[in-house]
């Protein structure tokens, strides 16, 4: 029985790596017999144990986790590829949680990014998803990320750190990526979905600071200045980009409802007014004809289509929806989804980041471009589940060679919740959905969605050409049972 081990000095002391098995030195097997043993790959720091582990216990723990994923937020459609990738995406989103000095934290993973939190990946992408899943470790990890940013609100007009890495020991704060806008948007959504007034009150200062910071960065055109976006300077963004202003808009929109729930009526009214003004400014400054389409320029001087032109659609701004959907689903679409930038030349079809595609599909579904969006979602899902690099959404290519980062899988699930279903909240217990189906997807059921403190199932079925049966139930009780036109909003409350 062979053991291999190393001990190397590192950031926190001595780092031990050990590989061993718990097999007996000698065994005898007769015909038809089998013998089971474990091989262990162990990493430990200083005096942490490097033996005494049980593969049976690990397998049992994993099976219990998978059972939880099978029973929570269950998607059932007429397309088995969508159903399977949705299930795998729940797993990938929820498994990347680590214990740390910050408490439980969700991290991107992918071989590089562990026991750290980022304003985009955790605060904006995965944090607002976990309340729907109803996985306690996920919701706790999300809360810990928000509290880490709350704890490090800077003084003066400095930007907030955009990440806390290596258990929070290292802060990345060398640039403003529009992180305050990401934080305002993600935190507001998370709190609405948790439906917990005490939690909302404790995290409210983070939202309030983030929105005030964004407001202080408005330029002469009334849009938000930032040094870059979440692409961190990989591609030009000018002095004020569409992503930061769109996320600020989303932050104002959802913070309005959180403020109402907390009794801050004047603050809520102020945010509503600022939201209306910002929508006009986004149209006036960014609205533009790009490559023959009346969509958005990403920044002043930009003349190429960009993937983040989808963000106004995600936030419910539909002024330029048709041309923007055409840009995303036709002009910029490839077999790997939406390009970062549409450009001529040999690099035209090589640079893509899945987060852009996942946001784009959420936005085009939400804006009502169902048939085309479904066609592209089905193609993308087949590629990611059954193609040449499987079975999850990826980070990027060519950078990092398509790592399966975790938060992108949360974004995949959010396409169905916020895009196809169109789930919106106007308070801790008030909801609306905008059901949409067609002949290619005539049925959709989402079972065991966690909405606040209530577990709900939503069943949609296409009747004829343009009617949808909508049934919403909780604990065996029908909350909604109606037949209505496709894409008509349904309002309901859960007390």
C-alpha positions in Angstrom: 0.0 0.0 0.0 1.7 3.2 -1.2 1.5 6.6 0.3 2.8 9.8 -1.3 3.1 13.1 0.6 4.7 16.5 0.4 5.1 19.4 2.8 5.8 22.9 1.5 5.9 26.4 3.2 3.1 28.7 2.2 1.0 31.8 3.0 -0.5 30.3 6.2 2.3 27.9 7.3 3.1 24.4 6.1 0.9 23.0 3.3 0.6 19.2 3.3 -0.5 17.1 0.4 -1.0 13.4 0.8 -2.3 10.6 -1.3 -3.1 7.2 0.3 -5.5 4.4 0.3 -7.2 2.4 3.0 -6.8 -0.9 1.2 -5.4 -3.9 3.1 -1.9 -4.8 2.2 -3.0 -8.3 1.1 -6.4 -9.6 0.0 -7.7 -12.9 -1.4 -10.7 -12.9 -3.7 -12.6 -15.9 -5.1 -14.4 -15.8 -8.4 -17.2 -13.3 -8.4 -16.1 -11.5 -5.2 -15.3 -7.8 -5.0 -13.3 -5.7 -2.7 -14.0 -2.0 -2.1 -11.5 0.6 -0.8 -10.9 4.3 -1.0 -8.1 6.4 -2.4 -7.7 9.7 -0.7 -6.3 13.0 -1.9 -5.7 15.1 1.1 -4.7 18.8 1.5 -4.0 20.2 5.0 -2.4 23.2 6.7 0.0 22.9 9.6 -1.4 20.4 12.2 -4.7 19.5 10.4 -5.1 15.7 10.0 -4.1 14.0 6.8 -5.7 10.6 7.5 -8.7 9.1 9.2 -11.1 9.9 6.4 -14.0 7.7 5.2 -15.0 7.4 1.6 -18.3 6.0 2.7 -19.1 9.1 4.7 -18.0 11.3 1.8 -20.2 9.4 -0.6 -23.2 9.6 1.8 -22.7 13.3 2.2 -22.6 13.8 -1.6 -25.7 11.6 -2.1 -27.6 13.7 0.4 -26.6 16.9 -1.3 -27.7 15.5 -4.7 -31.0 14.5 -3.2 -31.5 18.0 -2.0 -30.8 19.3 -5.5 -33.2 16.8 -7.0 -36.0 17.9 -4.8 -35.6 21.7 -4.7 -36.5 24.0 -7.6 -37.4 21.2 -10.1 -37.8 22.1 -13.7 -39.9 19.9 -15.9 -40.5 20.8 -19.6 -40.9 19.0 -22.9 -37.2 19.4 -23.6 -35.0 16.9 -21.7 -31.8 18.8 -22.5 -33.1 22.0 -20.8 -34.3 19.9 -17.8 -31.0 18.1 -17.4 -28.7 21.2 -17.8 -30.9 23.0 -15.3 -30.4 20.2 -12.8 -26.7 20.1 -13.4 -26.6 23.9 -13.0 -28.2 23.7 -9.6 -25.5 21.3 -8.6 -22.6 23.4 -9.9 -24.0 26.6 -8.5 -24.6 25.1 -5.0 -21.5 22.8 -4.6 -18.9 25.6 -4.7 -19.3 26.6 -1.1 -16.4 26.7 1.4 -15.9 27.2 5.1 -13.6 30.1 5.8 -12.7 32.9 8.2 -15.6 34.7 6.6 -17.9 31.8 7.4 -19.5 29.8 4.6 -18.7 31.5 1.3 -19.7 30.8 -2.3 -16.7 31.0 -4.7 -16.2 30.7 -8.4 -13.9 27.6 -8.2 -12.6 26.5 -11.6 -9.1 25.7 -10.3 -8.2 29.3 -9.3 -10.9 31.0 -7.3 -11.6 29.6 -3.9 -12.6 30.9 -0.4 -13.1 34.4 -1.9 -16.1 36.6 -2.9 -16.5 39.0 -5.8 -19.0 41.8 -6.4 -20.1 40.3 -9.7 -19.9 36.5 -9.2 -21.3 36.3 -5.7 -23.2 39.5 -5.0 -24.7 40.0 -8.5 -24.9 36.5 -10.1 -25.3 33.8 -7.5 -26.5 35.6 -4.4 -30.0 36.5 -5.8 -30.4 32.9 -7.0 -29.9 31.1 -3.7 -33.2 32.2 -2.1 -35.1 30.6 -5.0 -33.2 27.3 -4.5 -34.0 27.1 -0.8 -30.6 25.6 0.0 -29.7 27.0 3.5 -25.9 26.8 2.9 -26.3 28.8 -0.3 -28.4 31.6 1.3 -26.0 31.8 4.3 -23.0 32.0 2.0 -24.7 34.8 0.0 -25.4 36.7 3.2 -21.8 36.3 4.3 -20.7 37.8 1.0 -23.0 40.8 1.4 -21.8 41.3 5.0 -18.2 41.3 3.9 -18.9 44.2 1.5 -20.9 46.0 4.2 -18.0 45.6 6.6 -15.6 47.3 4.1 -17.6 50.3 3.0 -14.9 52.9 2.4 -14.7 56.4 3.7 -14.8 59.4 1.4 -15.3 58.9 -2.3 -13.1 55.8 -2.7 -14.6 52.8 -4.6 -15.5 49.7 -2.6 -13.2 46.7 -2.9 -14.4 44.4 -5.7 -13.3 41.2 -4.1 -12.1 39.6 -0.9 -9.8 36.7 -1.6 -7.8 34.2 0.4 -10.5 34.0 3.1 -10.8 37.8 2.9 -7.2 38.6 3.7 -6.6 40.2 0.3 -8.8 43.0 -1.0 -8.8 43.9 -4.7 -9.6 47.6 -4.9 -7.3 49.0 -7.6 -10.1 50.0 -9.9 -13.8 50.9 -10.0 -15.5 48.3 -12.1 -19.0 49.6 -11.4 -19.0 47.4 -8.3 -21.3 49.7 -6.3 -23.9 49.3 -9.0 -23.5 45.5 -9.0 -23.8 45.5 -5.2 -27.0 47.7 -5.1 -28.7 45.5 -7.7 -27.6 42.1 -6.3 -28.3 43.0 -2.6 -31.7 44.5 -3.3 -32.8 41.4 -5.2 -31.4 39.0 -2.6 -33.3 40.8 0.2 -36.6 40.9 -1.6 -36.3 37.2 -2.3 -35.4 36.3 1.3 -38.4 38.3 2.5 -36.8 38.8 6.0 -37.3 42.3 7.3 -34.7 42.0 10.0 -32.1 40.8 7.5 -33.1 43.6 5.1 -32.7 46.3 7.8 -29.2 44.9 8.7 -28.0 45.0 5.1 -29.8 48.2 4.1 -26.7 50.5 4.8 -24.9 48.6 2.0 -27.6 49.3 -0.5 -27.9 52.9 0.6 -24.1 53.5 0.4 -23.9 51.8 -3.0 -26.7 53.9 -4.5 -25.3 57.1 -3.1 -21.9 56.3 -4.5 -23.3 55.7 -8.0 -25.3 58.9 -7.7 -22.1 60.8 -6.8 -20.5 59.4 -10.0 -23.1 60.8 -12.4 -21.5 62.8 -15.2 -22.8 65.8 -17.2 -24.9 63.3 -19.2 -26.5 61.8 -16.1 -24.9 58.4 -16.5 -22.5 56.7 -14.1 -18.7 57.1 -14.5 -16.6 54.0 -13.8 -13.0 53.0 -14.8 -14.1 49.8 -16.3 -16.8 47.0 -16.0 -16.6 43.4 -14.8 -14.3 42.7 -17.8 -11.6 44.6 -15.8 -10.0 46.4 -18.7 -9.8 43.5 -21.1 -11.6 45.6 -23.6 -12.3 49.4 -23.8 -15.2 50.8 -21.8 -14.7 54.5 -22.0 -15.4 56.8 -19.0 -19.0 55.7 -18.6 -20.3 52.4 -19.8 -23.8 51.0 -20.3 -23.4 48.1 -17.9 -22.7 50.3 -14.9 -25.6 52.6 -15.5 -27.9 49.7 -16.2 -27.0 47.9 -13.0 -27.4 51.2 -11.1 -30.9 51.4 -12.7 -31.7 47.9 -11.5 -30.4 48.8 -8.0 -32.7 51.8 -7.8 -35.6 49.8 -9.1 -35.4 47.0 -6.6 -34.2 49.1 -3.7 -37.4 51.1 -4.0 -39.4 48.0 -3.0 -37.0 47.1 -0.1 -37.2 50.7 1.2 -41.0 50.5 1.1 -40.9 47.3 3.1 -38.7 49.0 5.7 -41.0 52.0 6.0 -38.6 54.4 4.2 -41.2 56.1 2.1 -39.3 59.3 1.3 -36.2 57.3 0.3 -38.3 55.0 -1.9 -39.8 58.0 -3.6 -36.4 59.5 -4.2 -35.1 56.3 -5.7 -38.2 56.1 -8.0 -37.5 59.6 -9.2 -33.8 58.9 -9.8 -34.8 55.7 -11.7 -37.0 57.6 -14.1 -34.3 60.2 -14.7 -31.7 57.6 -15.3 -33.9 55.7 -17.8 -34.1 58.9 -19.9 -30.3 59.5 -19.6 -29.5 55.9 -20.6 -31.7 56.4 -23.7 -30.3 59.9 -24.5 -26.6 59.0 -24.0 -26.3 55.3 -25.0 -29.2 54.9 -27.4 -27.5 54.8 -30.9 -27.5 53.2 -34.3 -24.7 50.6 -34.2 -23.9 48.5 -37.3 -27.3 49.5 -38.7 -29.3 48.6 -35.6 -31.1 51.1 -33.4 -29.7 49.6 -30.2 -27.0 51.0 -27.7 -23.5 52.1 -27.9 -21.5 50.7 -25.0 -19.7 54.0 -24.4 -19.2 57.3 -26.1 -17.1 56.7 -29.2 -17.9 52.9 -29.3 -19.0 51.7 -32.8 -19.2 48.0 -32.3 -22.0 45.8 -30.8 -21.2 44.6 -27.3 -22.6 41.7 -25.2 -23.7 44.0 -22.3 -26.2 45.8 -24.5 -28.5 43.1 -23.1 -28.6 44.7 -19.7 -31.3 47.3 -20.4 -33.6 44.4 -21.4 -32.7 42.5 -18.2 -33.7 45.6 -16.1 -37.0 46.0 -18.0 -36.0 48.9 -20.3 -37.5 47.9 -23.7 -37.2 51.2 -25.7 -34.8 49.6 -28.1 -35.7 46.0 -27.4 -36.3 44.7 -31.0 -33.0 45.9 -32.5 -31.1 44.9 -29.3 -32.6 41.3 -29.5 -31.6 41.2 -33.2 -28.1 42.3 -32.4 -27.7 39.6 -29.6 -29.5 36.7 -31.2 -28.5 37.2 -34.8 -25.6 39.5 -35.4 -23.5 38.5 -32.4 -24.6 34.9 -32.0 -22.2 32.0 -32.6 -22.3 28.3 -31.7 -20.9 29.3 -28.3 -23.4 32.0 -27.7 -23.0 35.8 -27.8 -19.6 37.3 -28.6 -18.1 39.9 -26.3 -17.8 42.2 -29.3 -18.9 41.9 -32.9 -15.9 42.7 -35.0 -14.4 41.8 -38.4 -11.2 39.9 -38.9 -9.8 36.6 -37.6 -10.7 37.2 -33.9 -14.4 37.8 -34.7 -15.6 34.4 -33.5 -13.1 33.6 -30.8 -13.8 35.7 -27.7 -16.9 34.8 -25.7 -17.8 34.9 -22.0 -20.9 32.8 -21.0 -22.1 35.3 -18.5 -22.9 37.7 -21.4 -24.9 34.9 -23.2 -26.8 34.0 -20.0 -27.7 37.6 -19.3 -28.7 38.1 -23.0 -31.1 35.2 -23.0 -32.6 36.3 -19.7 -33.1 39.7 -21.2 -34.6 38.7 -24.6 -37.0 36.2 -22.9 -38.0 38.9 -20.5 -38.6 41.4 -23.3 -40.9 38.9 -25.1 -38.8 37.5 -27.9 -39.7 34.0 -26.9 -39.5 32.0 -30.1 -36.0 33.2 -31.1 -34.7 33.1 -27.5 -35.9 29.5 -27.1 -34.2 28.4 -30.3 -30.9 29.9 -29.1 -31.3 28.6 -25.5 -31.9 25.1 -26.8 -28.8 25.3 -29.1 -26.6 26.7 -26.3 -27.9 24.1 -23.8 -27.1 21.2 -26.2 -23.6 22.6 -26.8 -22.9 22.9 -23.0 -24.5 19.6 -22.0 -23.7 17.4 -24.9 -20.9 19.2 -26.8 -17.2 19.3 -26.7 -16.7 20.9 -23.2 -19.4 19.6 -20.8 -21.6 19.6 -18.7 -21.9 23.2 -17.3 -21.9 26.8 -18.4 -18.3 28.1 -18.7 -16.4 31.2 -17.9 -14.7 32.3 -21.1 -12.7 31.4 -24.2 -9.8 31.7 -25.1 -9.0 33.0 -21.6 -8.7 30.2 -19.0 -9.8 27.7 -21.6 -13.5 27.5 -20.7 -13.3 26.9 -17.0 -16.6 25.7 -15.4 -16.9 28.6 -12.9 -19.8 28.2 -10.5 -21.8 31.4 -10.7 -22.4 31.1 -14.4 -24.6 28.0 -13.6 -26.7 30.2 -11.2 -27.1 32.6 -14.2 -28.3 29.7 -16.3 -31.1 28.8 -13.8 -32.1 32.5 -13.6 -32.9 32.4 -17.4 -35.9 30.2 -16.6 -37.0 32.1 -13.4 -36.5 35.7 -14.4 -36.6 35.3 -18.2 -39.2 32.7 -19.2 -41.4 32.9 -16.1 -40.6 36.6 -15.7 -40.7 36.5 -11.9 -40.7 40.0 -10.4 -41.3 41.2 -6.8 -42.8 44.4 -5.6 -42.4 43.6 -1.9 -41.5 40.7 0.4 -44.7 38.9 -0.3 -46.0 40.4 -3.6 -45.1 38.8 -6.9 -45.9 38.7 -10.5 -45.0 36.4 -13.4 -45.5 36.8 -17.1 -45.9 33.2 -18.5 -44.9 32.5 -22.1 -45.0 29.3 -24.0 -45.2 28.1 -27.7 -45.5 24.9 -29.6 -41.8 24.1 -29.1 -42.2 24.5 -25.3 -45.9 23.9 -24.6 -45.5 22.9 -20.9 -43.3 24.2 -18.1 -43.5 23.3 -14.4 -41.2 24.6 -11.7 -41.7 22.7 -8.4 -40.6 23.7 -5.0 -39.6 27.3 -5.7 -38.7 29.1 -2.5 -40.4 32.5 -2.5 -39.6 34.1 0.8 -40.8 31.8 3.6 -43.1 29.8 1.3 -42.5 26.9 -1.1 -44.4 27.2 -4.3 -45.0 25.2 -7.5 -45.9 26.9 -10.8 -47.4 24.9 -13.7 -47.9 26.4 -17.2 -49.6 24.7 -20.1 -50.3 26.1 -23.6 -53.9 25.8 -24.7 -54.5 26.4 -28.4 -52.4 29.0 -30.1 -52.3 31.8 -27.5 -53.8 30.7 -24.2 -51.9 29.5 -21.1 -53.2 27.6 -18.2 -51.5 29.0 -15.1 -51.6 27.1 -11.7 -49.7 28.3 -8.7 -49.9 26.2 -5.6 -48.4 26.0 -2.1 -48.9 23.2 0.4 -51.6 21.6 -1.8 -53.5 24.9 -2.0 -54.1 26.7 -5.3 -53.1 30.3 -5.1 -53.7 31.0 -8.8 -55.8 28.9 -11.2 -56.5 30.8 -14.4 -56.5 30.6 -18.2 -55.3 33.7 -20.0 -53.5 35.1 -23.0 -49.8 34.2 -23.5 -47.5 36.9 -22.0 -50.1 38.4 -19.8 -49.0 39.3 -16.3 -50.2 37.3 -13.3 -50.1 39.0 -9.8 -50.2 37.1 -6.6 -49.4 37.4 -2.9 -48.0 34.9 -0.4 -48.7 35.7 3.2 
